């Protein structure tokens, strides 16, 4: 794993992330946060005296979950939202 960070005014900014030779820079949303979670999971395993299973951690931490629909497709089984007109009357104030 190679993660390049640079300091900003009040925190750090991730500039690059390479894991097992694969570049993850801007490959999916929140790639930088997921890279930090991957690093943290590796360190946690090492601190517990275990050798991390990197392939499982890559699958769990560095996956693009923005395309997963949560199991639902279309509008089948969804109820239409019901608005309370009395609650909406004062919203333009």
Phi and psi restraints in degrees (range 20) as a CNS / XPLOR table:
assign (resid 1 and name C) (resid 2 and name N)
       (resid 2 and name CA) (resid 2 and name C) 1.0 -131.5 20.0 2
assign (resid 2 and name N) (resid 2 and name CA)
       (resid 2 and name C) (resid 3 and name N) 1.0 119.0 20.0 2
assign (resid 2 and name C) (resid 3 and name N)
       (resid 3 and name CA) (resid 3 and name C) 1.0 -126.3 20.0 2
assign (resid 3 and name N) (resid 3 and name CA)
       (resid 3 and name C) (resid 4 and name N) 1.0 122.8 20.0 2
assign (resid 3 and name C) (resid 4 and name N)
       (resid 4 and name CA) (resid 4 and name C) 1.0 -103.8 20.0 2
assign (resid 4 and name N) (resid 4 and name CA)
       (resid 4 and name C) (resid 5 and name N) 1.0 122.2 20.0 2
assign (resid 4 and name C) (resid 5 and name N)
       (resid 5 and name CA) (resid 5 and name C) 1.0 -122.4 20.0 2
assign (resid 5 and name N) (resid 5 and name CA)
       (resid 5 and name C) (resid 6 and name N) 1.0 148.5 20.0 2
assign (resid 5 and name C) (resid 6 and name N)
       (resid 6 and name CA) (resid 6 and name C) 1.0 -129.2 20.0 2
assign (resid 6 and name N) (resid 6 and name CA)
       (resid 6 and name C) (resid 7 and name N) 1.0 141.4 20.0 2
assign (resid 6 and name C) (resid 7 and name N)
       (resid 7 and name CA) (resid 7 and name C) 1.0 -72.2 20.0 2
assign (resid 7 and name N) (resid 7 and name CA)
       (resid 7 and name C) (resid 8 and name N) 1.0 142.9 20.0 2
assign (resid 7 and name C) (resid 8 and name N)
       (resid 8 and name CA) (resid 8 and name C) 1.0 -112.8 20.0 2
assign (resid 8 and name N) (resid 8 and name CA)
       (resid 8 and name C) (resid 9 and name N) 1.0 -165.9 20.0 2
assign (resid 8 and name C) (resid 9 and name N)
       (resid 9 and name CA) (resid 9 and name C) 1.0 -59.3 20.0 2
assign (resid 9 and name N) (resid 9 and name CA)
       (resid 9 and name C) (resid 10 and name N) 1.0 -43.2 20.0 2
assign (resid 9 and name C) (resid 10 and name N)
       (resid 10 and name CA) (resid 10 and name C) 1.0 -129.8 20.0 2
assign (resid 10 and name N) (resid 10 and name CA)
       (resid 10 and name C) (resid 11 and name N) 1.0 -0.6 20.0 2
assign (resid 10 and name C) (resid 11 and name N)
       (resid 11 and name CA) (resid 11 and name C) 1.0 -156.4 20.0 2
assign (resid 11 and name N) (resid 11 and name CA)
       (resid 11 and name C) (resid 12 and name N) 1.0 -162.5 20.0 2
assign (resid 11 and name C) (resid 12 and name N)
       (resid 12 and name CA) (resid 12 and name C) 1.0 -113.2 20.0 2
assign (resid 12 and name N) (resid 12 and name CA)
       (resid 12 and name C) (resid 13 and name N) 1.0 149.5 20.0 2
assign (resid 12 and name C) (resid 13 and name N)
       (resid 13 and name CA) (resid 13 and name C) 1.0 -122.4 20.0 2
assign (resid 13 and name N) (resid 13 and name CA)
       (resid 13 and name C) (resid 14 and name N) 1.0 130.2 20.0 2
assign (resid 13 and name C) (resid 14 and name N)
       (resid 14 and name CA) (resid 14 and name C) 1.0 -79.9 20.0 2
assign (resid 14 and name N) (resid 14 and name CA)
       (resid 14 and name C) (resid 15 and name N) 1.0 126.2 20.0 2
assign (resid 14 and name C) (resid 15 and name N)
       (resid 15 and name CA) (resid 15 and name C) 1.0 -104.4 20.0 2
assign (resid 15 and name N) (resid 15 and name CA)
       (resid 15 and name C) (resid 16 and name N) 1.0 -26.1 20.0 2
assign (resid 15 and name C) (resid 16 and name N)
       (resid 16 and name CA) (resid 16 and name C) 1.0 -158.2 20.0 2
assign (resid 16 and name N) (resid 16 and name CA)
       (resid 16 and name C) (resid 17 and name N) 1.0 149.1 20.0 2
assign (resid 16 and name C) (resid 17 and name N)
       (resid 17 and name CA) (resid 17 and name C) 1.0 -145.7 20.0 2
assign (resid 17 and name N) (resid 17 and name CA)
       (resid 17 and name C) (resid 18 and name N) 1.0 119.7 20.0 2
assign (resid 17 and name C) (resid 18 and name N)
       (resid 18 and name CA) (resid 18 and name C) 1.0 -126.9 20.0 2
assign (resid 18 and name N) (resid 18 and name CA)
       (resid 18 and name C) (resid 19 and name N) 1.0 125.9 20.0 2
assign (resid 18 and name C) (resid 19 and name N)
       (resid 19 and name CA) (resid 19 and name C) 1.0 -129.4 20.0 2
assign (resid 19 and name N) (resid 19 and name CA)
       (resid 19 and name C) (resid 20 and name N) 1.0 124.0 20.0 2
assign (resid 19 and name C) (resid 20 and name N)
       (resid 20 and name CA) (resid 20 and name C) 1.0 52.1 20.0 2
assign (resid 20 and name N) (resid 20 and name CA)
       (resid 20 and name C) (resid 21 and name N) 1.0 40.8 20.0 2
assign (resid 20 and name C) (resid 21 and name N)
       (resid 21 and name CA) (resid 21 and name C) 1.0 80.2 20.0 2
assign (resid 21 and name N) (resid 21 and name CA)
       (resid 21 and name C) (resid 22 and name N) 1.0 -1.2 20.0 2
assign (resid 21 and name C) (resid 22 and name N)
       (resid 22 and name CA) (resid 22 and name C) 1.0 -104.0 20.0 2
assign (resid 22 and name N) (resid 22 and name CA)
       (resid 22 and name C) (resid 23 and name N) 1.0 130.8 20.0 2
assign (resid 22 and name C) (resid 23 and name N)
       (resid 23 and name CA) (resid 23 and name C) 1.0 -83.1 20.0 2
assign (resid 23 and name N) (resid 23 and name CA)
       (resid 23 and name C) (resid 24 and name N) 1.0 127.3 20.0 2
assign (resid 23 and name C) (resid 24 and name N)
       (resid 24 and name CA) (resid 24 and name C) 1.0 -108.1 20.0 2
assign (resid 24 and name N) (resid 24 and name CA)
       (resid 24 and name C) (resid 25 and name N) 1.0 7.6 20.0 2
assign (resid 24 and name C) (resid 25 and name N)
       (resid 25 and name CA) (resid 25 and name C) 1.0 -62.0 20.0 2
assign (resid 25 and name N) (resid 25 and name CA)
       (resid 25 and name C) (resid 26 and name N) 1.0 115.8 20.0 2
assign (resid 25 and name C) (resid 26 and name N)
       (resid 26 and name CA) (resid 26 and name C) 1.0 55.9 20.0 2
assign (resid 26 and name N) (resid 26 and name CA)
       (resid 26 and name C) (resid 27 and name N) 1.0 31.1 20.0 2
assign (resid 26 and name C) (resid 27 and name N)
       (resid 27 and name CA) (resid 27 and name C) 1.0 -80.1 20.0 2
assign (resid 27 and name N) (resid 27 and name CA)
       (resid 27 and name C) (resid 28 and name N) 1.0 -26.7 20.0 2
assign (resid 27 and name C) (resid 28 and name N)
       (resid 28 and name CA) (resid 28 and name C) 1.0 -157.7 20.0 2
assign (resid 28 and name N) (resid 28 and name CA)
       (resid 28 and name C) (resid 29 and name N) 1.0 165.2 20.0 2
assign (resid 28 and name C) (resid 29 and name N)
       (resid 29 and name CA) (resid 29 and name C) 1.0 -61.7 20.0 2
assign (resid 29 and name N) (resid 29 and name CA)
       (resid 29 and name C) (resid 30 and name N) 1.0 143.8 20.0 2
assign (resid 29 and name C) (resid 30 and name N)
       (resid 30 and name CA) (resid 30 and name C) 1.0 60.2 20.0 2
assign (resid 30 and name N) (resid 30 and name CA)
       (resid 30 and name C) (resid 31 and name N) 1.0 31.5 20.0 2
assign (resid 30 and name C) (resid 31 and name N)
       (resid 31 and name CA) (resid 31 and name C) 1.0 -60.8 20.0 2
assign (resid 31 and name N) (resid 31 and name CA)
       (resid 31 and name C) (resid 32 and name N) 1.0 -33.9 20.0 2
assign (resid 31 and name C) (resid 32 and name N)
       (resid 32 and name CA) (resid 32 and name C) 1.0 -70.7 20.0 2
assign (resid 32 and name N) (resid 32 and name CA)
       (resid 32 and name C) (resid 33 and name N) 1.0 -41.8 20.0 2
assign (resid 32 and name C) (resid 33 and name N)
       (resid 33 and name CA) (resid 33 and name C) 1.0 -66.5 20.0 2
assign (resid 33 and name N) (resid 33 and name CA)
       (resid 33 and name C) (resid 34 and name N) 1.0 -39.7 20.0 2
assign (resid 33 and name C) (resid 34 and name N)
       (resid 34 and name CA) (resid 34 and name C) 1.0 -68.4 20.0 2
assign (resid 34 and name N) (resid 34 and name CA)
       (resid 34 and name C) (resid 35 and name N) 1.0 -32.8 20.0 2
assign (resid 34 and name C) (resid 35 and name N)
       (resid 35 and name CA) (resid 35 and name C) 1.0 -64.8 20.0 2
assign (resid 35 and name N) (resid 35 and name CA)
       (resid 35 and name C) (resid 36 and name N) 1.0 -40.3 20.0 2
assign (resid 35 and name C) (resid 36 and name N)
       (resid 36 and name CA) (resid 36 and name C) 1.0 -65.9 20.0 2
assign (resid 36 and name N) (resid 36 and name CA)
       (resid 36 and name C) (resid 37 and name N) 1.0 -39.1 20.0 2
assign (resid 36 and name C) (resid 37 and name N)
       (resid 37 and name CA) (resid 37 and name C) 1.0 -64.9 20.0 2
assign (resid 37 and name N) (resid 37 and name CA)
       (resid 37 and name C) (resid 38 and name N) 1.0 -37.9 20.0 2
assign (resid 37 and name C) (resid 38 and name N)
       (resid 38 and name CA) (resid 38 and name C) 1.0 -62.7 20.0 2
assign (resid 38 and name N) (resid 38 and name CA)
       (resid 38 and name C) (resid 39 and name N) 1.0 -46.4 20.0 2
assign (resid 38 and name C) (resid 39 and name N)
       (resid 39 and name CA) (resid 39 and name C) 1.0 -61.1 20.0 2
assign (resid 39 and name N) (resid 39 and name CA)
       (resid 39 and name C) (resid 40 and name N) 1.0 -44.3 20.0 2
assign (resid 39 and name C) (resid 40 and name N)
       (resid 40 and name CA) (resid 40 and name C) 1.0 -62.8 20.0 2
assign (resid 40 and name N) (resid 40 and name CA)
       (resid 40 and name C) (resid 41 and name N) 1.0 -40.2 20.0 2
assign (resid 40 and name C) (resid 41 and name N)
       (resid 41 and name CA) (resid 41 and name C) 1.0 -65.4 20.0 2
assign (resid 41 and name N) (resid 41 and name CA)
       (resid 41 and name C) (resid 42 and name N) 1.0 -37.9 20.0 2
assign (resid 41 and name C) (resid 42 and name N)
       (resid 42 and name CA) (resid 42 and name C) 1.0 -64.6 20.0 2
assign (resid 42 and name N) (resid 42 and name CA)
       (resid 42 and name C) (resid 43 and name N) 1.0 -45.3 20.0 2
assign (resid 42 and name C) (resid 43 and name N)
       (resid 43 and name CA) (resid 43 and name C) 1.0 -64.8 20.0 2
assign (resid 43 and name N) (resid 43 and name CA)
       (resid 43 and name C) (resid 44 and name N) 1.0 -40.6 20.0 2
assign (resid 43 and name C) (resid 44 and name N)
       (resid 44 and name CA) (resid 44 and name C) 1.0 -60.1 20.0 2
assign (resid 44 and name N) (resid 44 and name CA)
       (resid 44 and name C) (resid 45 and name N) 1.0 -42.9 20.0 2
assign (resid 44 and name C) (resid 45 and name N)
       (resid 45 and name CA) (resid 45 and name C) 1.0 -64.2 20.0 2
assign (resid 45 and name N) (resid 45 and name CA)
       (resid 45 and name C) (resid 46 and name N) 1.0 -42.4 20.0 2
assign (resid 45 and name C) (resid 46 and name N)
       (resid 46 and name CA) (resid 46 and name C) 1.0 -64.7 20.0 2
assign (resid 46 and name N) (resid 46 and name CA)
       (resid 46 and name C) (resid 47 and name N) 1.0 -39.1 20.0 2
assign (resid 46 and name C) (resid 47 and name N)
       (resid 47 and name CA) (resid 47 and name C) 1.0 -68.3 20.0 2
assign (resid 47 and name N) (resid 47 and name CA)
       (resid 47 and name C) (resid 48 and name N) 1.0 -24.4 20.0 2
assign (resid 47 and name C) (resid 48 and name N)
       (resid 48 and name CA) (resid 48 and name C) 1.0 -87.2 20.0 2
assign (resid 48 and name N) (resid 48 and name CA)
       (resid 48 and name C) (resid 49 and name N) 1.0 4.3 20.0 2
assign (resid 48 and name C) (resid 49 and name N)
       (resid 49 and name CA) (resid 49 and name C) 1.0 82.0 20.0 2
assign (resid 49 and name N) (resid 49 and name CA)
       (resid 49 and name C) (resid 50 and name N) 1.0 17.7 20.0 2
assign (resid 49 and name C) (resid 50 and name N)
       (resid 50 and name CA) (resid 50 and name C) 1.0 -108.2 20.0 2
assign (resid 50 and name N) (resid 50 and name CA)
       (resid 50 and name C) (resid 51 and name N) 1.0 152.8 20.0 2
assign (resid 50 and name C) (resid 51 and name N)
       (resid 51 and name CA) (resid 51 and name C) 1.0 -90.8 20.0 2
assign (resid 51 and name N) (resid 51 and name CA)
       (resid 51 and name C) (resid 52 and name N) 1.0 119.9 20.0 2
assign (resid 51 and name C) (resid 52 and name N)
       (resid 52 and name CA) (resid 52 and name C) 1.0 -65.1 20.0 2
assign (resid 52 and name N) (resid 52 and name CA)
       (resid 52 and name C) (resid 53 and name N) 1.0 141.9 20.0 2
assign (resid 52 and name C) (resid 53 and name N)
       (resid 53 and name CA) (resid 53 and name C) 1.0 -86.9 20.0 2
assign (resid 53 and name N) (resid 53 and name CA)
       (resid 53 and name C) (resid 54 and name N) 1.0 95.6 20.0 2
assign (resid 53 and name C) (resid 54 and name N)
       (resid 54 and name CA) (resid 54 and name C) 1.0 -62.8 20.0 2
assign (resid 54 and name N) (resid 54 and name CA)
       (resid 54 and name C) (resid 55 and name N) 1.0 -36.7 20.0 2
assign (resid 54 and name C) (resid 55 and name N)
       (resid 55 and name CA) (resid 55 and name C) 1.0 -63.2 20.0 2
assign (resid 55 and name N) (resid 55 and name CA)
       (resid 55 and name C) (resid 56 and name N) 1.0 -42.2 20.0 2
assign (resid 55 and name C) (resid 56 and name N)
       (resid 56 and name CA) (resid 56 and name C) 1.0 -66.3 20.0 2
assign (resid 56 and name N) (resid 56 and name CA)
       (resid 56 and name C) (resid 57 and name N) 1.0 -39.6 20.0 2
assign (resid 56 and name C) (resid 57 and name N)
       (resid 57 and name CA) (resid 57 and name C) 1.0 -66.9 20.0 2
assign (resid 57 and name N) (resid 57 and name CA)
       (resid 57 and name C) (resid 58 and name N) 1.0 -36.5 20.0 2
assign (resid 57 and name C) (resid 58 and name N)
       (resid 58 and name CA) (resid 58 and name C) 1.0 -63.8 20.0 2
assign (resid 58 and name N) (resid 58 and name CA)
       (resid 58 and name C) (resid 59 and name N) 1.0 -44.7 20.0 2
assign (resid 58 and name C) (resid 59 and name N)
       (resid 59 and name CA) (resid 59 and name C) 1.0 -63.5 20.0 2
assign (resid 59 and name N) (resid 59 and name CA)
       (resid 59 and name C) (resid 60 and name N) 1.0 -38.5 20.0 2
assign (resid 59 and name C) (resid 60 and name N)
       (resid 60 and name CA) (resid 60 and name C) 1.0 -79.7 20.0 2
assign (resid 60 and name N) (resid 60 and name CA)
       (resid 60 and name C) (resid 61 and name N) 1.0 -39.6 20.0 2
assign (resid 60 and name C) (resid 61 and name N)
       (resid 61 and name CA) (resid 61 and name C) 1.0 -99.6 20.0 2
assign (resid 61 and name N) (resid 61 and name CA)
       (resid 61 and name C) (resid 62 and name N) 1.0 -33.5 20.0 2
assign (resid 61 and name C) (resid 62 and name N)
       (resid 62 and name CA) (resid 62 and name C) 1.0 -108.9 20.0 2
assign (resid 62 and name N) (resid 62 and name CA)
       (resid 62 and name C) (resid 63 and name N) 1.0 39.7 20.0 2
assign (resid 62 and name C) (resid 63 and name N)
       (resid 63 and name CA) (resid 63 and name C) 1.0 -104.7 20.0 2
assign (resid 63 and name N) (resid 63 and name CA)
       (resid 63 and name C) (resid 64 and name N) 1.0 153.0 20.0 2
assign (resid 63 and name C) (resid 64 and name N)
       (resid 64 and name CA) (resid 64 and name C) 1.0 -87.6 20.0 2
assign (resid 64 and name N) (resid 64 and name CA)
       (resid 64 and name C) (resid 65 and name N) 1.0 100.6 20.0 2
assign (resid 64 and name C) (resid 65 and name N)
       (resid 65 and name CA) (resid 65 and name C) 1.0 -95.6 20.0 2
assign (resid 65 and name N) (resid 65 and name CA)
       (resid 65 and name C) (resid 66 and name N) 1.0 9.7 20.0 2
assign (resid 65 and name C) (resid 66 and name N)
       (resid 66 and name CA) (resid 66 and name C) 1.0 -74.8 20.0 2
assign (resid 66 and name N) (resid 66 and name CA)
       (resid 66 and name C) (resid 67 and name N) 1.0 -19.8 20.0 2
assign (resid 66 and name C) (resid 67 and name N)
       (resid 67 and name CA) (resid 67 and name C) 1.0 -93.3 20.0 2
assign (resid 67 and name N) (resid 67 and name CA)
       (resid 67 and name C) (resid 68 and name N) 1.0 -8.7 20.0 2
assign (resid 67 and name C) (resid 68 and name N)
       (resid 68 and name CA) (resid 68 and name C) 1.0 -77.3 20.0 2
assign (resid 68 and name N) (resid 68 and name CA)
       (resid 68 and name C) (resid 69 and name N) 1.0 131.8 20.0 2
assign (resid 68 and name C) (resid 69 and name N)
       (resid 69 and name CA) (resid 69 and name C) 1.0 -91.8 20.0 2
assign (resid 69 and name N) (resid 69 and name CA)
       (resid 69 and name C) (resid 70 and name N) 1.0 2.4 20.0 2
assign (resid 69 and name C) (resid 70 and name N)
       (resid 70 and name CA) (resid 70 and name C) 1.0 77.0 20.0 2
assign (resid 70 and name N) (resid 70 and name CA)
       (resid 70 and name C) (resid 71 and name N) 1.0 11.9 20.0 2
assign (resid 70 and name C) (resid 71 and name N)
       (resid 71 and name CA) (resid 71 and name C) 1.0 91.8 20.0 2
assign (resid 71 and name N) (resid 71 and name CA)
       (resid 71 and name C) (resid 72 and name N) 1.0 -10.6 20.0 2
assign (resid 71 and name C) (resid 72 and name N)
       (resid 72 and name CA) (resid 72 and name C) 1.0 -103.2 20.0 2
assign (resid 72 and name N) (resid 72 and name CA)
       (resid 72 and name C) (resid 73 and name N) 1.0 140.6 20.0 2
assign (resid 72 and name C) (resid 73 and name N)
       (resid 73 and name CA) (resid 73 and name C) 1.0 -128.3 20.0 2
assign (resid 73 and name N) (resid 73 and name CA)
       (resid 73 and name C) (resid 74 and name N) 1.0 133.0 20.0 2
assign (resid 73 and name C) (resid 74 and name N)
       (resid 74 and name CA) (resid 74 and name C) 1.0 70.5 20.0 2
assign (resid 74 and name N) (resid 74 and name CA)
       (resid 74 and name C) (resid 75 and name N) 1.0 -157.1 20.0 2
assign (resid 74 and name C) (resid 75 and name N)
       (resid 75 and name CA) (resid 75 and name C) 1.0 -107.8 20.0 2
assign (resid 75 and name N) (resid 75 and name CA)
       (resid 75 and name C) (resid 76 and name N) 1.0 13.8 20.0 2
assign (resid 75 and name C) (resid 76 and name N)
       (resid 76 and name CA) (resid 76 and name C) 1.0 -68.2 20.0 2
assign (resid 76 and name N) (resid 76 and name CA)
       (resid 76 and name C) (resid 77 and name N) 1.0 126.1 20.0 2
assign (resid 76 and name C) (resid 77 and name N)
       (resid 77 and name CA) (resid 77 and name C) 1.0 83.2 20.0 2
assign (resid 77 and name N) (resid 77 and name CA)
       (resid 77 and name C) (resid 78 and name N) 1.0 0.2 20.0 2
assign (resid 77 and name C) (resid 78 and name N)
       (resid 78 and name CA) (resid 78 and name C) 1.0 -90.5 20.0 2
assign (resid 78 and name N) (resid 78 and name CA)
       (resid 78 and name C) (resid 79 and name N) 1.0 143.8 20.0 2
assign (resid 78 and name C) (resid 79 and name N)
       (resid 79 and name CA) (resid 79 and name C) 1.0 -96.7 20.0 2
assign (resid 79 and name N) (resid 79 and name CA)
       (resid 79 and name C) (resid 80 and name N) 1.0 147.0 20.0 2
assign (resid 79 and name C) (resid 80 and name N)
       (resid 80 and name CA) (resid 80 and name C) 1.0 -72.5 20.0 2
assign (resid 80 and name N) (resid 80 and name CA)
       (resid 80 and name C) (resid 81 and name N) 1.0 140.6 20.0 2
assign (resid 80 and name C) (resid 81 and name N)
       (resid 81 and name CA) (resid 81 and name C) 1.0 -68.9 20.0 2
assign (resid 81 and name N) (resid 81 and name CA)
       (resid 81 and name C) (resid 82 and name N) 1.0 143.8 20.0 2
assign (resid 81 and name C) (resid 82 and name N)
       (resid 82 and name CA) (resid 82 and name C) 1.0 -111.9 20.0 2
assign (resid 82 and name N) (resid 82 and name CA)
       (resid 82 and name C) (resid 83 and name N) 1.0 124.7 20.0 2
assign (resid 82 and name C) (resid 83 and name N)
       (resid 83 and name CA) (resid 83 and name C) 1.0 -97.0 20.0 2
assign (resid 83 and name N) (resid 83 and name CA)
       (resid 83 and name C) (resid 84 and name N) 1.0 142.1 20.0 2
assign (resid 83 and name C) (resid 84 and name N)
       (resid 84 and name CA) (resid 84 and name C) 1.0 -91.2 20.0 2
assign (resid 84 and name N) (resid 84 and name CA)
       (resid 84 and name C) (resid 85 and name N) 1.0 109.6 20.0 2
assign (resid 84 and name C) (resid 85 and name N)
       (resid 85 and name CA) (resid 85 and name C) 1.0 -58.8 20.0 2
assign (resid 85 and name N) (resid 85 and name CA)
       (resid 85 and name C) (resid 86 and name N) 1.0 -32.6 20.0 2
assign (resid 85 and name C) (resid 86 and name N)
       (resid 86 and name CA) (resid 86 and name C) 1.0 -66.4 20.0 2
assign (resid 86 and name N) (resid 86 and name CA)
       (resid 86 and name C) (resid 87 and name N) 1.0 -35.1 20.0 2
assign (resid 86 and name C) (resid 87 and name N)
       (resid 87 and name CA) (resid 87 and name C) 1.0 -74.8 20.0 2
assign (resid 87 and name N) (resid 87 and name CA)
       (resid 87 and name C) (resid 88 and name N) 1.0 -26.6 20.0 2
assign (resid 87 and name C) (resid 88 and name N)
       (resid 88 and name CA) (resid 88 and name C) 1.0 -82.1 20.0 2
assign (resid 88 and name N) (resid 88 and name CA)
       (resid 88 and name C) (resid 89 and name N) 1.0 -16.6 20.0 2
assign (resid 88 and name C) (resid 89 and name N)
       (resid 89 and name CA) (resid 89 and name C) 1.0 -63.0 20.0 2
assign (resid 89 and name N) (resid 89 and name CA)
       (resid 89 and name C) (resid 90 and name N) 1.0 -35.1 20.0 2
assign (resid 89 and name C) (resid 90 and name N)
       (resid 90 and name CA) (resid 90 and name C) 1.0 -96.3 20.0 2
assign (resid 90 and name N) (resid 90 and name CA)
       (resid 90 and name C) (resid 91 and name N) 1.0 11.2 20.0 2
assign (resid 90 and name C) (resid 91 and name N)
       (resid 91 and name CA) (resid 91 and name C) 1.0 -75.5 20.0 2
assign (resid 91 and name N) (resid 91 and name CA)
       (resid 91 and name C) (resid 92 and name N) 1.0 -21.8 20.0 2
assign (resid 91 and name C) (resid 92 and name N)
       (resid 92 and name CA) (resid 92 and name C) 1.0 -88.1 20.0 2
assign (resid 92 and name N) (resid 92 and name CA)
       (resid 92 and name C) (resid 93 and name N) 1.0 5.3 20.0 2
